[in-house]
Amino acid sequence: MSFNTTLTTQDTVAKIVLSGELDRNTADEFKATIETATQTQLSRLVLFMQDLEYMASAGLRVLIFAKQKMGKAADIYIVGANEIVTDTIQKTGFHHSVILTETYDD
């Protein structure tokens, strides 16, 4: 399955919808979306992962890049990630740096 991202921003909140498989072949596309989103000062990055089927370590590296780029004061929400994606995040301990949630309401 192909990978796709859709970015919307409003004020200091960026929202990215991810779908498909995030692996080493598609991580650069995700990183480019993150770089676009973080061109302005963000307080929150919301990643909707309901349609993301798989995330390899390359995708996790982009999440770490996003957290570093945004700084400690900004929050990253991971919304609706499936068990495979959540497991990857938790096994690496990165769940301590993001907010894992099933739903998101502005």
The first five atom37 places (N, CA, C, CB, O) and aatype in JSON, in Angstrom:
{
  "aatype": [12, 15, 13, 2, 16, 16, 10, 16, 16, 5, 3, 16, 19, 0, 11, 9, 19, 10, 15, 7, 6, 10, 3, 1, 2, 16, 0, 3, 6, 13, 11, 0, 16, 9, 6, 16, 0, 16, 5, 16, 5, 10, 15, 1, 10, 19, 10, 13, 12, 5, 3, 10, 6, 18, 12, 0, 15, 0, 7, 10, 1, 19, 10, 9, 13, 0, 11, 5, 11, 12, 7, 11, 0, 0, 3, 9, 18, 9, 19, 7, 0, 2, 6, 9, 19, 16, 3, 16, 9, 5, 11, 16, 7, 13, 8, 8, 15, 19, 9, 10, 16, 6, 16, 18, 3, 3],
  "atom_mask": [
    [1, 1, 1, 1, 1],
    [1, 1, 1, 1, 1],
    [1, 1, 1, 1, 1],
    [1, 1, 1, 1, 1],
    [1, 1, 1, 1, 1],
    [1, 1, 1, 1, 1],
    [1, 1, 1, 1, 1],
    [1, 1, 1, 1, 1],
    [1, 1, 1, 1, 1],
    [1, 1, 1, 1, 1],
    [1, 1, 1, 1, 1],
    [1, 1, 1, 1, 1],
    [1, 1, 1, 1, 1],
    [1, 1, 1, 1, 1],
    [1, 1, 1, 1, 1],
    [1, 1, 1, 1, 1],
    [1, 1, 1, 1, 1],
    [1, 1, 1, 1, 1],
    [1, 1, 1, 1, 1],
    [1, 1, 1, 0, 1],
    [1, 1, 1, 1, 1],
    [1, 1, 1, 1, 1],
    [1, 1, 1, 1, 1],
    [1, 1, 1, 1, 1],
    [1, 1, 1, 1, 1],
    [1, 1, 1, 1, 1],
    [1, 1, 1, 1, 1],
    [1, 1, 1, 1, 1],
    [1, 1, 1, 1, 1],
    [1, 1, 1, 1, 1],
    [1, 1, 1, 1, 1],
    [1, 1, 1, 1, 1],
    [1, 1, 1, 1, 1],
    [1, 1, 1, 1, 1],
    [1, 1, 1, 1, 1],
    [1, 1, 1, 1, 1],
    [1, 1, 1, 1, 1],
    [1, 1, 1, 1, 1],
    [1, 1, 1, 1, 1],
    [1, 1, 1, 1, 1],
    [1, 1, 1, 1, 1],
    [1, 1, 1, 1, 1],
    [1, 1, 1, 1, 1],
    [1, 1, 1, 1, 1],
    [1, 1, 1, 1, 1],
    [1, 1, 1, 1, 1],
    [1, 1, 1, 1, 1],
    [1, 1, 1, 1, 1],
    [1, 1, 1, 1, 1],
    [1, 1, 1, 1, 1],
    [1, 1, 1, 1, 1],
    [1, 1, 1, 1, 1],
    [1, 1, 1, 1, 1],
    [1, 1, 1, 1, 1],
    [1, 1, 1, 1, 1],
    [1, 1, 1, 1, 1],
    [1, 1, 1, 1, 1],
    [1, 1, 1, 1, 1],
    [1, 1, 1, 0, 1],
    [1, 1, 1, 1, 1],
    [1, 1, 1, 1, 1],
    [1, 1, 1, 1, 1],
    [1, 1, 1, 1, 1],
    [1, 1, 1, 1, 1],
    [1, 1, 1, 1, 1],
    [1, 1, 1, 1, 1],
    [1, 1, 1, 1, 1],
    [1, 1, 1, 1, 1],
    [1, 1, 1, 1, 1],
    [1, 1, 1, 1, 1],
    [1, 1, 1, 0, 1],
    [1, 1, 1, 1, 1],
    [1, 1, 1, 1, 1],
    [1, 1, 1, 1, 1],
    [1, 1, 1, 1, 1],
    [1, 1, 1, 1, 1],
    [1, 1, 1, 1, 1],
    [1, 1, 1, 1, 1],
    [1, 1, 1, 1, 1],
    [1, 1, 1, 0, 1],
    [1, 1, 1, 1, 1],
    [1, 1, 1, 1, 1],
    [1, 1, 1, 1, 1],
    [1, 1, 1, 1, 1],
    [1, 1, 1, 1, 1],
    [1, 1, 1, 1, 1],
    [1, 1, 1, 1, 1],
    [1, 1, 1, 1, 1],
    [1, 1, 1, 1, 1],
    [1, 1, 1, 1, 1],
    [1, 1, 1, 1, 1],
    [1, 1, 1, 1, 1],
    [1, 1, 1, 0, 1],
    [1, 1, 1, 1, 1],
    [1, 1, 1, 1, 1],
    [1, 1, 1, 1, 1],
    [1, 1, 1, 1, 1],
    [1, 1, 1, 1, 1],
    [1, 1, 1, 1, 1],
    [1, 1, 1, 1, 1],
    [1, 1, 1, 1, 1],
    [1, 1, 1, 1, 1],
    [1, 1, 1, 1, 1],
    [1, 1, 1, 1, 1],
    [1, 1, 1, 1, 1],
    [1, 1, 1, 1, 1]
  ],
  "atom_positions": [
    [[0.83, -1.18, 0.0], [0.0, 0.0, 0.0], [0.87, 1.24, 0.0], [-0.95, 0.0, 1.2], [1.94, 1.24, 0.62]],
    [[0.45, 2.27, -0.67], [1.22, 3.51, -0.74], [1.08, 4.3, 0.56], [0.77, 4.35, -1.93], [0.23, 4.0, 1.4]],
    [[1.91, 5.29, 0.7], [1.92, 6.14, 1.88], [1.45, 7.53, 1.48], [3.33, 6.2, 2.52], [1.77, 8.01, 0.39]],
    [[0.67, 8.17, 2.36], [0.18, 9.5, 2.06], [0.09, 10.32, 3.34], [-1.2, 9.43, 1.37], [-0.23, 9.8, 4.41]],
    [[0.38, 11.61, 3.22], [0.2, 12.54, 4.34], [-0.62, 13.73, 3.86], [1.57, 13.0, 4.91], [-0.51, 14.16, 2.71]],
    [[-1.44, 14.24, 4.75], [-2.2, 15.46, 4.48], [-1.99, 16.39, 5.66], [-3.72, 15.15, 4.26], [-2.26, 16.03, 6.81]],
    [[-1.5, 17.6, 5.38], [-1.17, 18.57, 6.41], [-2.15, 19.73, 6.39], [0.27, 19.08, 6.24], [-2.44, 20.29, 5.33]],
    [[-2.65, 20.08, 7.57], [-3.41, 21.32, 7.75], [-2.87, 22.02, 8.98], [-4.95, 21.03, 7.89], [-2.47, 21.37, 9.95]],
    [[-2.85, 23.34, 8.94], [-2.38, 24.11, 10.09], [-3.39, 25.2, 10.41], [-0.99, 24.72, 9.82], [-4.04, 25.76, 9.53]],
    [[-3.49, 25.49, 11.69], [-4.34, 26.58, 12.16], [-3.69, 27.15, 13.4], [-5.8, 26.1, 12.44], [-3.52, 26.45, 14.4]],
    [[-3.33, 28.4, 13.33], [-2.64, 29.08, 14.42], [-1.35, 28.32, 14.76], [-3.56, 29.19, 15.67], [-0.46, 28.22, 13.92]],
    [[-1.25, 27.79, 15.96], [-0.03, 27.09, 16.38], [-0.22, 25.58, 16.45], [0.43, 27.6, 17.73], [0.55, 24.88, 17.12]],
    [[-1.24, 25.07, 15.75], [-1.52, 23.63, 15.74], [-1.42, 23.11, 14.32], [-2.92, 23.33, 16.34], [-2.06, 23.63, 13.4]],
    [[-0.62, 22.08, 14.13], [-0.53, 21.4, 12.84], [-1.14, 20.01, 12.98], [0.95, 21.31, 12.34], [-0.91, 19.32, 13.97]],
    [[-1.91, 19.62, 11.98], [-2.52, 18.29, 11.97], [-2.08, 17.57, 10.71], [-4.08, 18.38, 12.04], [-2.14, 18.11, 9.6]],
    [[-1.63, 16.34, 10.9], [-1.19, 15.52, 9.77], [-1.95, 14.2, 9.82], [0.36, 15.28, 9.79], [-1.94, 13.5, 10.84]],
    [[-2.6, 13.87, 8.72], [-3.27, 12.58, 8.58], [-2.32, 11.68, 7.8], [-4.66, 12.72, 7.85], [-1.87, 12.02, 6.71]],
    [[-2.01, 10.51, 8.37], [-1.11, 9.56, 7.73], [-1.89, 8.32, 7.32], [0.06, 9.18, 8.67], [-2.77, 7.86, 8.05]],
    [[-1.57, 7.78, 6.16], [-2.19, 6.53, 5.73], [-1.17, 5.69, 4.98], [-3.44, 6.8, 4.85], [-0.22, 6.21, 4.39]],
    [[-1.39, 4.39, 5.01], [-0.5, 3.47, 4.3], [0.56, 2.89, 5.2], [0.0, 0.0, 0.0], [0.33, 2.61, 6.37]],
    [[1.75, 2.72, 4.63], [2.87, 2.13, 5.36], [4.02, 3.11, 5.42], [3.32, 0.81, 4.7], [4.5, 3.59, 4.39]],
    [[4.47, 3.4, 6.63], [5.58, 4.31, 6.86], [6.82, 3.48, 7.11], [5.29, 5.27, 8.06], [7.01, 2.9, 8.18]],
    [[7.68, 3.43, 6.09], [8.91, 2.65, 6.18], [10.08, 3.47, 5.65], [8.78, 1.3, 5.4], [9.95, 4.68, 5.45]],
    [[11.2, 2.83, 5.42], [12.39, 3.57, 4.98], [12.2, 4.21, 3.61], [13.6, 2.65, 4.94], [12.84, 5.21, 3.3]],
    [[11.33, 3.66, 2.8], [11.08, 4.22, 1.47], [10.17, 5.45, 1.51], [10.46, 3.17, 0.57], [10.19, 6.26, 0.59]],
    [[9.38, 5.59, 2.57], [8.42, 6.69, 2.65], [8.73, 7.68, 3.77], [7.04, 6.15, 2.84], [8.06, 8.7, 3.89]],
    [[9.73, 7.4, 4.57], [10.07, 8.26, 5.7], [10.47, 9.66, 5.26], [11.2, 7.64, 6.51], [10.17, 10.63, 5.96]],
    [[11.13, 9.79, 4.11], [11.52, 11.12, 3.63], [10.31, 11.98, 3.32], [12.4, 10.99, 2.39], [10.33, 13.19, 3.55]],
    [[9.25, 11.38, 2.81], [8.02, 12.13, 2.54], [7.41, 12.63, 3.85], [6.99, 11.24, 1.78], [6.97, 13.78, 3.93]],
    [[7.39, 11.78, 4.85], [6.88, 12.18, 6.16], [7.74, 13.29, 6.76], [6.82, 10.98, 7.1], [7.22, 14.25, 7.32]],
    [[9.06, 13.16, 6.65], [9.97, 14.17, 7.18], [9.75, 15.51, 6.49], [11.42, 13.72, 7.02], [9.78, 16.55, 7.14]],
    [[9.54, 15.5, 5.19], [9.28, 16.74, 4.46], [7.99, 17.4, 4.95], [9.19, 16.47, 2.94], [7.92, 18.63, 5.05]],
    [[6.98, 16.61, 5.25], [5.73, 17.15, 5.78], [5.96, 17.76, 7.16], [4.65, 16.05, 5.86], [5.43, 18.82, 7.46]],
    [[6.75, 17.09, 7.99], [7.09, 17.62, 9.31], [7.84, 18.94, 9.17], [7.94, 16.6, 10.11], [7.56, 19.9, 9.89]],
    [[8.8, 18.99, 8.26], [9.58, 20.22, 8.06], [8.68, 21.37, 7.61], [10.69, 20.0, 7.03], [8.87, 22.5, 8.05]],
    [[7.72, 21.09, 6.75], [6.77, 22.12, 6.33], [5.94, 22.59, 7.51], [5.85, 21.58, 5.21], [5.73, 23.79, 7.7]],
    [[5.47, 21.65, 8.3], [4.62, 21.99, 9.45], [5.37, 22.83, 10.47], [4.11, 20.72, 10.11], [4.79, 23.72, 11.09]],
    [[6.64, 22.55, 10.66], [7.4, 23.23, 11.72], [8.11, 24.49, 11.24], [8.42, 22.28, 12.29], [9.0, 25.0, 11.92]],
    [[7.73, 24.99, 10.09], [8.3, 26.26, 9.63], [7.83, 27.43, 10.49], [7.93, 26.51, 8.17], [8.48, 28.47, 10.55]],
    [[6.7, 27.24, 11.15], [6.22, 28.22, 12.12], [6.3, 27.59, 13.5], [4.76, 28.68, 11.78], [6.4, 26.38, 13.65]],
    [[6.24, 28.44, 14.51], [6.32, 27.96, 15.89], [5.02, 27.24, 16.25], [6.58, 29.14, 16.87], [3.95, 27.85, 16.26]],
    [[5.1, 25.96, 16.55], [3.92, 25.16, 16.89], [3.86, 24.9, 18.39], [3.92, 23.84, 16.13], [4.88, 24.74, 19.05]],
    [[2.64, 24.86, 18.91], [2.45, 24.42, 20.3], [2.01, 22.97, 20.32], [1.4, 25.31, 21.01], [2.13, 22.29, 21.34]],
    [[1.5, 22.49, 19.17], [0.95, 21.14, 19.13], [1.04, 20.58, 17.71], [-0.51, 21.13, 19.62], [0.75, 21.26, 16.72]],
    [[1.44, 19.32, 17.64], [1.42, 18.56, 16.4], [0.53, 17.35, 16.63], [2.88, 18.13, 15.95], [0.77, 16.55, 17.54]],
    [[-0.51, 17.22, 15.81], [-1.47, 16.13, 15.98], [-1.34, 15.2, 14.78], [-2.93, 16.67, 16.13], [-1.57, 15.61, 13.65]],
    [[-0.98, 13.96, 15.05], [-0.79, 12.97, 14.0], [-1.93, 11.96, 14.05], [0.58, 12.25, 14.14], [-2.04, 11.16, 14.99]],
    [[-2.78, 12.0, 13.03], [-3.9, 11.07, 12.95], [-3.43, 9.81, 12.23], [-5.12, 11.71, 12.21], [-3.12, 9.84, 11.04]],
    [[-3.37, 8.7, 12.96], [-2.78, 7.47, 12.44], [-3.78, 6.32, 12.3], [-1.66, 7.03, 13.34], [-3.38, 5.16, 12.22]],
    [[-5.06, 6.63, 12.25], [-6.07, 5.59, 12.13], [-5.87, 4.75, 10.86], [-7.46, 6.2, 12.13], [-6.16, 3.55, 10.86]],
    [[-5.39, 5.36, 9.8], [-5.22, 4.67, 8.52], [-3.77, 4.28, 8.24], [-5.73, 5.52, 7.4], [-3.43, 3.87, 7.13]],
    [[-2.9, 4.42, 9.25], [-1.51, 4.0, 9.09], [-1.43, 2.53, 9.48], [-0.54, 4.87, 9.97], [-1.7, 2.16, 10.62]],
    [[-1.06, 1.7, 8.53], [-1.03, 0.26, 8.76], [0.23, -0.23, 9.44], [-1.2, -0.46, 7.47], [0.21, -1.22, 10.17]],
    [[1.35, 0.47, 9.2], [2.64, -0.02, 9.66], [3.59, 1.16, 9.8], [3.23, -1.09, 8.69], [3.54, 2.1, 9.01]],
    [[4.46, 1.11, 10.81], [5.51, 2.11, 10.96], [6.81, 1.4, 11.32], [5.14, 3.16, 12.04], [6.91, 0.74, 12.35]],
    [[7.79, 1.55, 10.47], [9.12, 0.97, 10.71], [9.95, 1.94, 11.55], [9.84, 0.65, 9.36], [9.5, 3.04, 11.87]],
    [[11.14, 1.53, 11.9], [12.02, 2.38, 12.71], [12.35, 3.69, 12.02], [13.31, 1.64, 13.03], [12.6, 4.69, 12.7]],
    [[12.34, 3.72, 10.7], [12.58, 4.96, 9.97], [11.49, 5.99, 10.28], [12.65, 4.7, 8.46], [11.78, 7.18, 10.38]],
    [[10.27, 5.54, 10.42], [9.18, 6.43, 10.8], [9.33, 6.94, 12.21], [0.0, 0.0, 0.0], [9.05, 8.11, 12.49]],
    [[9.77, 6.08, 13.09], [10.03, 6.48, 14.47], [11.12, 7.54, 14.53], [10.42, 5.25, 15.32], [11.03, 8.49, 15.32]],
    [[12.15, 7.4, 13.7], [13.21, 8.4, 13.66], [12.65, 9.77, 13.25], [14.32, 7.97, 12.69], [13.11, 10.8, 13.76]],
    [[11.69, 9.79, 12.35], [11.07, 11.06, 11.95], [10.27, 11.65, 13.11], [10.16, 10.85, 10.7], [10.26, 12.87, 13.3]],
    [[9.59, 10.81, 13.89], [8.88, 11.3, 15.06], [9.85, 11.93, 16.06], [8.1, 10.15, 15.72], [9.55, 12.97, 16.64]],
    [[10.98, 11.3, 16.26], [12.01, 11.84, 17.17], [12.52, 13.16, 16.63], [13.18, 10.83, 17.35], [12.71, 14.11, 17.39]],
    [[12.76, 13.23, 15.32], [13.17, 14.47, 14.66], [12.14, 15.57, 14.92], [13.36, 14.25, 13.13], [12.5, 16.7, 15.24]],
    [[10.85, 15.23, 14.78], [9.78, 16.22, 15.0], [9.82, 16.75, 16.43], [8.4, 15.59, 14.7], [9.71, 17.95, 16.65]],
    [[9.97, 15.86, 17.39], [10.01, 16.27, 18.79], [11.2, 17.18, 19.05], [10.07, 15.03, 19.72], [11.07, 18.18, 19.75]],
    [[12.36, 16.84, 18.5], [13.55, 17.66, 18.68], [13.37, 19.03, 18.03], [14.77, 16.95, 18.1], [13.76, 20.04, 18.61]],
    [[12.79, 19.05, 16.86], [12.6, 20.3, 16.12], [11.6, 21.21, 16.83], [12.12, 20.0, 14.69], [11.77, 22.43, 16.84]],
    [[10.56, 20.63, 17.42], [9.53, 21.43, 18.08], [9.93, 21.87, 19.48], [8.24, 20.64, 18.14], [9.47, 22.9, 19.96]],
    [[10.76, 21.11, 20.14], [11.19, 21.46, 21.49], [10.29, 20.86, 22.56], [0.0, 0.0, 0.0], [9.23, 20.31, 22.27]],
    [[10.73, 20.98, 23.79], [10.03, 20.35, 24.92], [8.68, 20.99, 25.22], [10.89, 20.41, 26.15], [7.79, 20.33, 25.76]],
    [[8.51, 22.26, 24.89], [7.27, 22.95, 25.22], [6.1, 22.55, 24.32], [7.48, 24.45, 25.13], [4.94, 22.76, 24.68]],
    [[6.38, 21.97, 23.18], [5.32, 21.58, 22.24], [4.93, 20.13, 22.47], [5.79, 21.78, 20.78], [5.75, 19.29, 22.86]],
    [[3.65, 19.84, 22.24], [3.12, 18.5, 22.42], [2.89, 17.81, 21.08], [1.82, 18.54, 23.22], [2.49, 18.44, 20.1]],
    [[3.16, 16.52, 21.05], [2.84, 15.7, 19.89], [1.78, 14.69, 20.32], [4.11, 14.98, 19.3], [1.99, 13.91, 21.25]],
    [[0.65, 14.73, 19.64], [-0.43, 13.78, 19.88], [-0.4, 12.72, 18.78], [-1.82, 14.49, 19.93], [-0.3, 13.05, 17.6]],
    [[-0.49, 11.48, 19.16], [-0.63, 10.38, 18.21], [-2.02, 9.8, 18.44], [0.5, 9.28, 18.4], [-2.32, 9.24, 19.49]],
    [[-2.85, 9.95, 17.4], [-4.27, 9.65, 17.55], [-4.64, 8.4, 16.75], [-5.13, 10.85, 17.08], [-4.37, 8.3, 15.56]],
    [[-5.26, 7.45, 17.44], [-5.84, 6.29, 16.79], [-4.87, 5.3, 16.18], [0.0, 0.0, 0.0], [-5.23, 4.56, 15.26]],
    [[-3.65, 5.26, 16.68], [-2.66, 4.32, 16.13], [-3.07, 2.88, 16.43], [-1.26, 4.61, 16.72], [-3.59, 2.58, 17.51]],
    [[-2.85, 2.0, 15.47], [-3.18, 0.59, 15.67], [-2.16, -0.05, 16.62], [-3.22, -0.17, 14.32], [-1.18, 0.57, 17.01]],
    [[-2.41, -1.29, 16.98], [-1.58, -1.99, 17.95], [-0.13, -2.14, 17.48], [-2.16, -3.37, 18.23], [0.79, -2.04, 18.29]],
    [[0.08, -2.37, 16.21], [1.43, -2.54, 15.68], [2.23, -1.25, 15.83], [1.39, -2.97, 14.2], [3.38, -1.28, 16.28]],
    [[1.63, -0.13, 15.46], [2.3, 1.17, 15.56], [2.52, 1.54, 17.03], [1.48, 2.26, 14.85], [3.6, 1.98, 17.4]],
    [[1.5, 1.37, 17.85], [1.61, 1.68, 19.27], [2.7, 0.84, 19.93], [0.27, 1.45, 19.97], [3.45, 1.35, 20.76]],
    [[2.78, -0.42, 19.58], [3.79, -1.32, 20.13], [5.19, -0.83, 19.8], [3.59, -2.75, 19.6], [6.08, -0.84, 20.65]],
    [[5.39, -0.39, 18.56], [6.69, 0.15, 18.15], [7.06, 1.36, 18.99], [6.68, 0.52, 16.65], [8.21, 1.48, 19.43]],
    [[6.12, 2.24, 19.21], [6.37, 3.46, 20.0], [6.65, 3.11, 21.46], [5.17, 4.41, 19.91], [7.55, 3.69, 22.07]],
    [[5.9, 2.18, 22.02], [6.07, 1.83, 23.42], [7.35, 1.05, 23.68], [4.89, 1.04, 23.9], [8.01, 1.27, 24.7]],
    [[7.71, 0.14, 22.79], [8.92, -0.67, 23.02], [10.18, 0.17, 23.02], [9.03, -1.75, 21.96], [11.18, -0.2, 23.63]],
    [[10.15, 1.3, 22.33], [11.32, 2.18, 22.29], [11.31, 3.21, 23.41], [11.4, 2.88, 20.95], [12.3, 3.92, 23.6]],
    [[10.2, 3.29, 24.15], [10.1, 4.27, 25.23], [9.67, 5.65, 24.75], [0.0, 0.0, 0.0], [9.59, 6.58, 25.56]],
    [[9.41, 5.8, 23.47], [9.04, 7.11, 22.93], [7.65, 7.55, 23.39], [9.1, 7.09, 21.41], [7.29, 8.72, 23.26]],
    [[6.87, 6.62, 23.93], [5.54, 6.98, 24.43], [5.62, 7.95, 25.61], [4.77, 5.72, 24.84], [4.62, 8.58, 25.97]],
    [[6.8, 8.08, 26.21], [6.99, 9.04, 27.28], [7.15, 10.46, 26.74], [8.2, 8.66, 28.11], [7.04, 11.43, 27.49]],
    [[7.4, 10.59, 25.44], [7.63, 11.89, 24.82], [6.44, 12.4, 24.02], [8.83, 11.82, 23.92], [6.45, 13.55, 23.56]],
    [[5.42, 11.57, 23.85], [4.24, 11.94, 23.07], [2.98, 11.6, 23.87], [4.23, 11.21, 21.69], [3.05, 10.98, 24.93]],
    [[1.85, 12.03, 23.35], [0.57, 11.71, 23.97], [-0.16, 10.75, 23.06], [-0.27, 13.0, 24.23], [-0.59, 11.12, 21.97]],
    [[-0.32, 9.51, 23.51], [-1.05, 8.5, 22.75], [-2.52, 8.56, 23.15], [-0.46, 7.06, 23.0], [-2.84, 8.51, 24.34]],
    [[-3.4, 8.67, 22.17], [-4.81, 8.78, 22.47], [-5.64, 8.14, 21.34], [-5.22, 10.26, 22.68], [-5.19, 8.08, 20.19]],
    [[-6.8, 7.68, 21.67], [-7.69, 7.08, 20.66], [-8.44, 8.13, 19.85], [-8.7, 6.15, 21.34], [-8.7, 7.94, 18.66]],
    [[-8.78, 9.24, 20.51], [-9.52, 10.3, 19.83], [-8.87, 11.65, 20.14], [-11.01, 10.29, 20.27], [-8.08, 11.79, 21.07]],
    [[-9.23, 12.64, 19.34], [-8.7, 14.0, 19.56], [-9.82, 14.99, 19.29], [-7.46, 14.29, 18.64], [-10.51, 14.91, 18.28]],
    [[-9.97, 15.92, 20.21], [-10.96, 16.97, 20.07], [-10.26, 18.3, 20.34], [-12.17, 16.75, 21.02], [-9.61, 18.48, 21.37]],
    [[-10.42, 19.22, 19.4], [-9.78, 20.54, 19.57], [-10.2, 21.18, 20.86], [-10.12, 21.47, 18.4], [-9.76, 22.28, 21.18]]
  ]
}
